[in-house]
Structure formats: structure tokens, C-alpha cells
Amino acid sequence: MRTNVGKRGISPIIASVLLILIVVTLVSMIFMWSRTFFDSQTQDSELLSKELCSSVDFVAMLDSEEDTLEVANRGNIDISSFEIKTYLNGDSEIIEVDVGVFAGEFIEYDINLGDINSFEKVEIFPVLNRKSSKKSLTCYNDPVLLH
């Protein structure tokens, strides 16, 4: 039988320090990986949003005499609702219109904005529902001017 007389192992303090260093290294590696993973997911989502918004094609007209908003969706993406932004005396107001229009369809919606000629500018923005998330996406980059 052999005895380990005279042989010593590492001290418990050094073992603890080594274990802590290993854990800190592993945690930092996981953190760096997850950060790059989530950054790439966010960039992909923003890219998809830009592509989705650039694919929207619609025309809109506001008939102030009959108080109707007429929208024709000429694209292949469904529009779930609209935001109308009015400008008057340096102020702006956003009006949410909770009516959507399917791809290739036309709608008329009763809306009362008053005299459209009193506004300096009236813009309409499409709002899209993303199937991958419950959030909606408002396309602010390319508004349609209402006349």
C-alpha cells in the first residue's frame, strides 16, 4: 500500500480563486455571445421593418365635403390601420384611424377632420401588423400627402 507522505495538493484558497476565475471567464463568454446574438436579431428586425415599409403601396384621398377617407391598397401587404398627422400653425396632431385595408382592396371610411384646406399639411401613415410579434409597425418614412 502506498501512502502519499510528503506530497501536497493545492491549497483550498488557490483552488477557490481558480474556480472563481473559471466561472467569471465562462460568464463573460456567455454574455459576449448573447450580446452579439441579440444585436444581430435587432438589426435583422429593423431591416425587415424597412423592407416591409418599402413594400407598402397605397393611395389615399380625403373628401372634406363628404367627410370620407378613401384608400386603395395597391400593394401586396395588408394595412391594419392608419395614422393621420395634421399640421396647423406649427403644431401637429396625430389621429389614429382603426380601419384597415387588405392588399388589392379599396375602402371608404367616414372621418371628420373639418376643412382640410385649413391645414398646412395632412399626411397619412400606414400601420402594419407583424405576424412574428404582437407589435404594430408604423411606416413613418414615406407618408402619403392628403389633398
N, C-alpha and C positions, 0 to 999 in steps of 0.2 A: 504494500500500500504506500502510495506516495503522499507526502504532505507538502504543502506549499509554504514551508517555513522560509521566511526571508523574501518572499515575493509580495509585492504590494500592488493593489489596484489604484485607480484614480480616486482622488478624494471626493466625497459627496458634494462639496462646494463646486469643484470643477465640473462634475457631472451635471449639476443643476444649471450652471452657466451655459454649458454646451447644449443642453436641452432647450433652454430659453432662446439661444441663438438660432437653433434649428427651427423652432416654432415661429419666431419673428421672420425668418427668411421665407418660410412657406407662406405665411400670411401675406407678406408683401408681394410675393409672386402671384398669389391668387388675386390680390387687389389690383395689380397692374393688368393682369389678363382680363378681369371683369370690366375694368375701366375702358380698355380698348374695345372690348366686345360691345358694351353699351354705347360707346361713341359711334361705332360703325352702324349699329342699329338705328340710332338717331339720325345719322347722315342719310341712311337708306330711306328712312321715313320722310325726311324733308325732300329728298329727290323724288320720291313717289308722289308727294303732295304737289310739287311743282309740275311734274308731268301730268298729273290728273287735272290740275287747274288749266294747263295749256291745252288740254283736250276739250274743254268746255266750249261750246259754240252755240250762242243763243242771241236772239234779237228781242228787244222789248220796246214797247211804246206805251205811254201814259196818255189816256184820253181824259182831259180835265173836264170836258163837257159832260161826259157820261160817268165820270169817276171810276174808270176801269183801267186796270193794268193788263196789257196783252203781252204774252210771252210765247215765243216759238223756240223750242229747243231743237236746233239743227244738228246737234252733236249726237254722240252715241253714249253719253253719260247722263244718268238721271240726276236732276237737280231737286234737292229735298225742300229747299226754301230759299228765300231771298232776303237781303238787307238793302234797304233804300237809304241813301245818305243825301240829305238836303243841305244846301249851303245858303245862308241868308245873313247879310251884314257881318261877315267874318265868323259867324257861328255855324256849327254843323250839328245835325241831329240824325241819328240812325233809327230807322223804323224797320222792325222785323215783320216780314210777311211770311206767315206759316202756311204757305201753299207751295206745292212742288209741281214739277212738270217732268214727265218721263221723256226719255230720248225719242226724238222724232215727233213729239206731240205739241199741241198748241193749247193755251189756256187763256181765259179771261177771268180776272179777279176784281171784285168790287173793292175799291180803295178810295179814300177821300184825303187828298193832300192839299186841297184848296186850289188856288190859282197857281198852276205850275209856272206861269210866266213871272211870278213874283220872286221866284228863287233865282239865285245867281247860277247855280248848277245843281243838277239832280243826277246821282249815279246809282246804279243797281249792281249788286254783287251777288253771284250765285253762292249758295251754301250746299255743300255735298256731304253725304253721309259715307264714311269709310266703313267698308264691310269688316275690316280687320280690327277695328276698335269702335267703341261706342261714341267717340268724339266726332263732332262735325267739323268740317273744314270750310272756312270762308275764303274764297278766292279774291283777295284784295288787289292783286297785281294788275288785272286788266278789266276795269269796270266798263259797263255799258252806260253811255250817257242817254238820259231820257229827254225827249223833246215834247 
